[in-house]
Amino acid sequence: MAEKVNEVHLKLLRYLEANPRVSQRELAEHLGVSLGKTNYCLRALVDKGLVKARNFKNNKRKRAYLYILTPAGIEAKTRITARFLQRKMDEYEALKIEIETLQSEMAASPGAHHD
């Protein structure tokens, strides 16, 4: 479960860094999660000091926010990215071995078709 939370936080941090004037609704759509979960994750990042939310005036909405990654947020994004990348590389290597094993089994099995 912690891995899933970190993955959502990573997506959130990456998106906020590239799109600081995003609405929570847009964030929710991008992340593929509910608006409530988006709000919860944003609050967690703000409470941890990783993101600052500042009000700004917007003609369309009375209350709009600018989300800024703090230095701690940038460091956390880098750390989470490194762990996520390592996990994906480990998954890739395991999958590659599994594919090679299956290919060997298929080649060695009687009646295997070699197209």
N, C-alpha and C positions, 0 to 999 in steps of 0.2 A: 504494500500500500504506500509506503514512504517513497518508493521509486516512482509510482504513478503521480504522487503529489509533486515530487521534484520535476518530473517531466512536464506537468502543467505549469509549474512555476518557471521552468526554463522557457517554455513557449511564450508565457506571459512576459517575462523579462525581455526576451528577444523582440517580441512584437512592440512592447512599450518603447524600447530603445529606438526602433525604427519609426514608430508612429506615436509620439508623445501626446498628441491631441486627439486621441481615440476615445470614443464613447464606450461605456461598459457594455452596451448592447452589441456594438461592433466587435468588441473583444470576445464576448460570449460566442458570437457567430464564428469568429476566426478559430477559437479554441474548440468549438463543438461541444460546449458545456452550457449549463443553464446560467441565466443572469445572476441567480442567487449564488451559485458556486463561483462565478467570476468575481462578484462583490466580496465574497468570503476570502478568496485567494488574494485579491488586491489589498484587503484590510490586513491580511497576514503579512504581506510584503511590506506594507507601510509600518505595521507594528514592529517588524524586525529591523526597520531602518534601511531597507533595501530600495524603497521607492518613496518619493515625496509626491504628494498630490497638491497641486495649487489651482485655485480658482482662476478662471480668466473669463472675460466678457465675450459673449458670442451672440450674434444677432438671432440665430435660430433657437437657441436654448438659453434659459436664464442662468442655469447652473451647469457650467462645463468645467472640465478639469484638464490640467496639463500634468502628465505623469512623467516624472524625471527619475532616472536611476541615480542613486547616490553612489559614491565611490565604493561603499560596501556592497551595493547592488551589482555594480559592474564586476567586482571581485567574485561575488556569489555566482553570477552568470557564467563566468569563466570556469569556476570550480565545478559547477553542475554540468556544464558542457563537457568538460574533460571526463567526468564520470560517465555521463551518458554516451559519449563517443567510445569509451573503453568497453562499456557493456555491449554496444552495438557491434563493435569489432569482435568481441568474444562470441556473440551470437552468430556473426558471419562465419567465423572460423569453424564453429561447431556445425553449422549448416553445410559448409563446404566439405567437411569430413563425412557427414552423413550422406551427402550426394555422391561422393566418390565411392563410399561403401556400397550404396545401392547400385551404382553403375557397375561395380565389380561383380556384385551378386547377379545382376541381370546378364552380364557377359558370360559368366560361368554357368548359368542355369541351362539345362538341356532345352532345346527348342526355342532358345532366345532368338528373336528376330534382329538382324543387323541391317538396319535401313540405311 
